[in-house]
Amino acid sequence: MRVLLANKFFRRGAGAETVFFDTLDVLESAGHTVIPFAMADEANEPSEWSPYFARRRDYVGGSAISRARDGMSSIYSPGARRKIGELIRAGHPDVAHLHNVYHQLTLSIVDELRAAGVPTVMTVHDYKPVCPNYQLLTHDGACTRCVTGSYVNAVVHRCVKGSRAASSIAALEASLNRLRRQYDKIDRFIAPSAFLRDVLVDGGIPASRINVLPNPVAVTADPPRRERETSRRFVYIGRLAPEKGLLTLFDALGCTREPGITVHLYGAGPIEAELRERAAREELPVELHGLRTKAELAAALADARALVLPSIVPENCPMSLIEAGAAGVPAIASSVGGIPELVAHAETGLLVPPHDADALAHAMDALATDVALSERLGNGARSRVIARHHPDGYLDALLDAYRQAGAVDRGCATSNSALVA
């Protein structure tokens, strides 16, 4: 099968890009041809198809004129539609699989795929189809106003960057997509969690067009454990942003009772400087390591007592939880969104309420002092990941979604073990 795989970035990075490249690897290893489409950028991975990539969009740097031009193209991009048309004619895909295409590529490319008769599948990585700010969150807490109501709510509550102007652009984009019925033009949706599926259904996308398919992850034959039995290191991997609950995590460090507990943050984001300043001011046992390679993150997990994810937003299917489970590391995570589908309380990790520093501290103390509990939960997490996130099962379910969308299977292999070391 020839699969056009689209994502706005063609470089490894955040969760959506991790899933995108893992999907690419799974398909190619099974004998399928992948035709990537993305935004042109010098930081991209190499590809023979890069001449067909859309022009790079810059919403921060550049001149005022270029920012204004790119801002308009963030809603509907004729240039991206033209380039994917050229790619379709050159690559002759049997199916298109969209990932994170908003702003830099836009849903304009769906119109070209439909005009060319290419069946289209979209993996939904967040709540963008029904929520202009992606997160189901406003300054005053969790929010689903736009899911079933007007996108004007996003403007009223300044949901995007706290800015009425940015929120207006996002609301306009969402309104135009709804008016033009852009999501009706997508044949099949993949929701990595049942929670996300239910939100999409509440927003008007029929359940009959949604497949629940959790993200895949590489599973090593024997994950390294190193000094985990004596470790009191807790690891966070992800974006350093307010919605991730890191301020609650810092509060929890003031409530822990066990000595020797340390927290190690891997990632970057808008509150990095604030976190560094607070850690220094309060002399918290926290180290911020910045962005690290995949190998370095694997080493960090090998030494960790647990992964911590104290999100205050309803997460979809966080890759950090799956990767930790694959390494046999239990998680302490907030009981929000799709997280309870990944972490079974007292079986593969511990769930705590969001914003609850005392509960988070209690869970950290419990795993820091009880090696047997930590090992039992870690083993349970690994077994659960192998059963639910193995690349073989992901590929089979993915090909089923392609066929349900209308793609014709031309007899390629339908199993894969490339992500199993």
C-alpha positions in Angstrom: 0.0 0.0 0.0 1.2 3.5 -0.8 0.5 5.8 2.2 0.7 9.6 2.1 1.7 10.4 5.7 1.2 14.1 6.6 2.4 16.1 9.6 3.4 19.7 9.8 6.8 18.9 11.2 9.1 16.3 9.6 11.5 16.0 12.5 11.4 14.0 15.7 10.2 15.9 18.7 7.0 16.1 20.8 4.3 13.3 21.2 2.6 13.8 17.9 5.9 13.7 16.0 6.9 10.6 17.9 3.7 8.8 16.9 4.1 10.1 13.3 7.6 8.7 12.9 6.8 5.5 14.7 3.9 5.0 12.3 6.2 5.7 9.4 8.7 3.1 10.7 6.0 0.5 11.2 4.6 0.9 7.7 7.9 0.9 5.9 9.2 -2.1 7.9 6.1 -4.1 6.8 6.8 -3.4 3.1 4.5 -0.4 2.6 5.6 2.7 0.7 5.4 5.9 2.8 5.1 9.3 1.0 5.6 12.0 3.6 4.2 15.5 3.4 5.2 18.3 5.8 6.4 21.9 6.0 9.8 22.6 4.4 12.4 23.3 7.1 16.2 22.9 7.2 15.8 20.9 10.5 13.7 18.2 8.7 14.8 14.6 8.4 16.0 13.9 4.9 13.4 12.6 2.4 13.3 12.2 -1.4 9.9 13.8 -1.3 11.0 17.0 0.3 10.7 19.0 -3.0 7.0 18.6 -2.6 6.8 19.9 1.0 4.8 23.1 1.7 6.5 26.4 2.2 7.8 27.1 5.7 5.5 29.2 7.8 6.9 31.5 10.6 4.4 32.9 13.1 7.0 34.4 15.4 10.0 35.7 13.5 10.2 37.5 10.2 8.8 40.9 9.1 5.4 42.2 10.1 4.2 41.6 6.5 5.4 38.0 6.4 3.9 37.3 9.8 0.5 38.7 8.6 0.7 36.7 5.4 1.6 33.5 7.3 -1.2 34.3 9.8 -3.8 34.3 7.1 -2.4 31.1 5.7 -2.7 29.4 9.1 -6.5 29.3 8.6 -6.5 28.0 5.0 -3.3 27.6 2.9 -3.7 27.6 -0.9 0.1 27.0 -1.1 -0.1 23.8 1.0 -3.1 22.6 -1.0 -1.1 23.2 -4.3 2.0 21.4 -3.0 0.1 18.3 -1.8 -1.7 18.2 -5.2 1.7 18.0 -6.8 2.7 15.2 -4.4 -0.5 13.2 -5.1 0.2 13.3 -8.8 3.8 12.2 -8.3 3.3 9.6 -5.6 -0.1 8.1 -6.5 -1.1 7.3 -2.9 -3.7 4.7 -2.0 -4.6 6.4 1.2 -3.6 9.6 3.1 -3.0 9.5 6.9 -3.0 12.9 8.5 -1.5 13.7 11.9 -0.9 17.2 13.2 -1.5 19.4 10.2 -3.0 22.5 11.7 -1.7 26.0 11.0 1.4 25.2 9.0 -0.5 22.9 6.5 -4.2 23.5 7.5 -7.2 21.5 6.5 -6.9 23.0 3.0 -5.1 19.8 2.1 -8.2 17.7 2.8 -9.9 19.5 -0.1 -7.2 18.5 -2.5 -7.2 14.9 -1.2 -10.9 14.7 -1.7 -10.7 16.2 -5.2 -8.2 13.6 -6.1 -10.3 10.7 -4.7 -7.7 9.7 -2.0 -9.3 8.1 1.0 -8.3 10.1 4.1 -7.6 9.0 7.7 -6.7 11.4 10.5 -5.1 10.6 13.9 -6.4 13.1 16.3 -3.7 14.0 18.8 -5.6 16.6 20.8 -9.0 18.3 21.0 -8.5 20.7 18.1 -11.5 19.5 16.0 -13.9 20.7 18.8 -11.8 23.1 20.9 -9.9 26.1 19.4 -7.2 26.0 22.0 -6.6 22.2 21.8 -6.8 21.6 25.6 -10.3 21.8 26.9 -8.9 24.3 29.4 -9.4 28.0 30.2 -7.8 30.2 32.8 -10.6 29.2 35.2 -10.2 25.4 34.8 -11.5 22.6 32.6 -13.9 23.7 29.9 -16.1 22.1 27.2 -18.1 25.1 26.2 -17.0 25.0 22.6 -17.5 21.3 22.2 -21.2 21.6 22.0 -21.6 25.4 21.8 -20.3 28.4 19.9 -16.6 29.1 19.3 -17.3 32.6 20.4 -16.7 31.2 23.9 -13.0 31.0 23.0 -12.9 34.7 22.4 -14.9 35.6 25.5 -12.6 33.6 27.7 -9.4 34.4 25.8 -8.5 30.7 25.6 -5.5 31.0 23.3 -2.4 32.5 24.9 -4.7 34.7 27.1 -5.1 37.0 24.0 -8.4 38.1 22.6 -6.7 38.6 19.2 -5.2 35.1 19.1 -8.4 33.6 20.4 -10.4 35.4 17.7 -8.1 33.9 15.0 -8.5 30.4 16.5 -12.3 30.8 16.8 -12.5 32.0 13.2 -10.5 29.1 12.0 -12.7 26.6 13.9 -15.9 28.3 12.7 -14.8 28.2 9.0 -13.8 24.5 9.3 -17.3 23.9 10.8 -19.0 26.0 8.1 -17.1 24.3 5.3 -17.7 20.9 6.9 -14.0 20.1 6.7 -14.1 17.2 9.1 -17.0 15.6 7.2 -14.5 15.2 4.3 -12.3 12.9 6.4 -13.2 9.3 5.9 -11.9 7.9 9.2 -10.6 9.2 12.5 -8.2 7.5 14.8 -8.6 8.4 18.5 -5.7 7.2 20.7 -8.1 7.1 23.7 -11.7 6.4 24.3 -11.9 9.6 26.2 -11.0 11.6 23.1 -13.4 9.6 21.0 -16.2 10.5 23.4 -15.3 14.2 23.2 -15.3 14.1 19.4 -18.7 12.5 19.4 -20.0 15.2 21.7 -18.7 17.7 19.2 -20.6 16.1 16.4 -18.3 13.6 14.8 -20.2 10.2 14.4 -18.8 7.4 16.6 -19.2 5.1 13.6 -16.3 7.0 11.9 -13.9 6.8 14.8 -11.5 4.0 15.6 -9.9 3.9 19.1 -6.3 2.9 18.6 -3.7 3.7 21.3 -0.3 5.0 20.3 2.4 2.4 19.6 5.8 2.2 21.3 9.0 0.3 20.9 9.4 -2.6 23.3 12.9 -3.7 24.3 13.5 -7.4 25.1 15.0 -6.6 28.5 14.7 -3.0 29.7 17.7 -1.8 31.7 17.1 -1.3 35.4 20.5 -0.1 36.7 20.2 1.4 40.2 16.4 1.6 40.3 16.0 -0.5 43.4 17.8 2.0 45.5 16.8 5.1 43.5 14.5 7.8 44.8 14.6 9.7 41.5 11.3 10.7 40.0 11.3 11.7 36.4 9.1 14.0 34.3 9.4 14.0 30.5 7.5 16.5 28.5 6.7 20.1 27.8 7.4 22.6 30.6 4.0 24.3 30.6 1.4 25.3 33.2 -1.1 22.7 32.1 1.3 19.9 33.0 0.8 20.5 36.7 4.5 21.1 37.4 3.7 23.8 39.9 1.7 21.3 41.8 4.7 18.9 41.6 6.9 21.6 43.2 4.3 22.1 45.9 4.3 18.3 46.5 8.0 18.4 47.2 7.3 20.6 50.2 4.9 17.9 51.5 7.0 14.8 51.1 8.2 13.1 54.3 10.9 10.8 52.9 14.5 12.0 52.6 16.4 11.7 49.4 13.6 12.2 46.9 14.7 14.1 43.8 12.7 15.2 40.8 14.4 15.4 37.3 12.6 17.4 34.6 13.4 16.6 30.9 12.0 19.0 28.3 11.5 22.7 27.5 8.7 25.1 27.5 7.3 28.5 28.5 7.7 28.2 32.2 11.2 26.7 32.2 12.7 29.9 33.6 10.0 30.2 36.3 10.7 26.6 37.4 14.4 27.1 37.5 14.0 30.3 39.6 11.6 28.7 42.0 13.8 25.6 42.4 16.8 27.7 43.3 14.8 30.1 45.6 13.2 27.4 47.6 16.2 25.0 47.4 14.0 22.2 46.0 15.6 18.8 45.1 14.9 19.5 41.4 17.1 19.3 38.4 16.1 20.6 35.0 17.9 18.8 32.2 16.4 20.5 29.1 15.8 18.6 25.9 17.6 15.3 25.7 18.0 12.5 23.0 15.9 9.4 23.0 18.9 7.4 24.4 19.4 9.9 27.2 15.7 9.7 28.1 15.9 5.9 28.1 18.9 6.1 30.5 16.9 8.5 32.8 14.0 6.1 33.0 16.4 3.2 33.8 17.4 5.0 37.0 13.9 6.2 37.9 11.7 5.0 40.7 8.7 6.3 38.8 7.6 8.7 36.1 5.4 11.6 37.3 2.7 13.3 35.1 0.6 15.6 37.3 -1.4 17.2 34.4 -4.3 19.5 35.1 -5.7 19.1 31.5 -7.5 16.0 30.2 -4.6 14.4 28.5 -5.3 12.2 25.5 -2.6 9.4 25.2 0.7 10.8 26.6 3.7 9.0 25.1 5.8 9.5 28.2 3.4 7.2 30.1 3.6 4.5 27.4 7.4 4.8 27.1 7.8 4.5 30.8 5.6 1.4 30.9 7.6 -0.2 28.1 10.7 0.4 30.3 9.0 -1.2 33.3 8.7 2.1 35.2 5.5 2.8 37.0 3.7 6.1 36.8 2.2 8.6 39.2 -0.3 10.6 37.2 -3.4 12.7 37.4 -6.7 10.9 37.0 -7.8 13.1 34.1 -8.8 12.5 30.4 -7.3 9.4 28.9 -4.7 8.8 31.6 -6.8 6.2 33.5 -6.8 4.2 30.3 -3.0 4.0 30.5 -2.5 3.8 34.2 -4.5 1.2 36.2 -4.4 2.4 39.8 -2.5 0.1 42.1 -1.8 -2.2 39.2 0.5 -0.3 36.8 0.9 3.0 38.8 -0.8 5.4 41.1 -3.5 7.9 40.1 -4.0 11.1 42.1 -6.4 14.0 41.7 -5.2 17.0 39.7 -4.0 20.0 41.7 -3.6 17.8 44.8 -0.1 18.3 46.1 -0.7 16.3 49.3 -2.0 13.2 47.3 1.0 13.5 44.9 3.4 13.7 47.8 1.9 10.7 49.5 2.2 8.7 46.3 5.8 9.7 45.8 6.6 8.7 49.5 4.9 5.3 49.0 7.0 4.4 45.9 10.2 5.8 47.4 10.0 3.6 50.4 8.4 0.4 49.0 10.7 -1.2 46.5 8.4 -4.3 46.1 5.4 -2.1 45.3 7.4 -0.1 42.7 8.6 -3.3 41.1 5.2 -4.9 41.0 3.6 -1.8 39.5 6.5 -1.5 37.0 6.1 -5.1 35.8 2.4 -4.5 35.5 3.0 -1.4 33.4 5.3 -3.3 31.1 2.8 -6.2 30.6 0.0 -3.7 29.9 2.1 -1.8 27.3 3.1 -5.0 25.5 -0.6 -6.1 25.4 -2.0 -2.8 24.3 0.7 -0.8 22.5 2.8 -3.3 20.6 3.7 -2.3 17.0 2.3 -5.5 15.6 -1.2 -4.9 16.9 -1.0 -1.2 16.0 -0.1 -2.0 12.4 -3.0 -4.5 12.0 -5.5 -2.1 13.4 -4.1 0.8 11.3 -4.5 -1.2 8.1 -8.1 -2.0 9.1 -8.7 1.7 9.5 -7.3 2.4 6.0 -9.5 -0.2 4.5 -12.6 1.1 6.3 -11.7 4.5 4.8 -11.8 3.0 1.4 -8.1 2.2 0.7 -7.4 -0.9 -1.5 -4.9 -3.3 0.0 -2.5 -4.5 -2.7 -1.2 -7.5 -0.8 1.6 -6.0 1.4 2.6 -7.8 4.6 0.3 -7.0 7.5 2.6 -7.6 10.5 5.6 -5.9 11.9 8.3 -6.3 14.5 10.7 -3.5 13.6 10.1 -1.6 16.8 10.9 -4.6 18.9 14.6 -4.7 19.8 
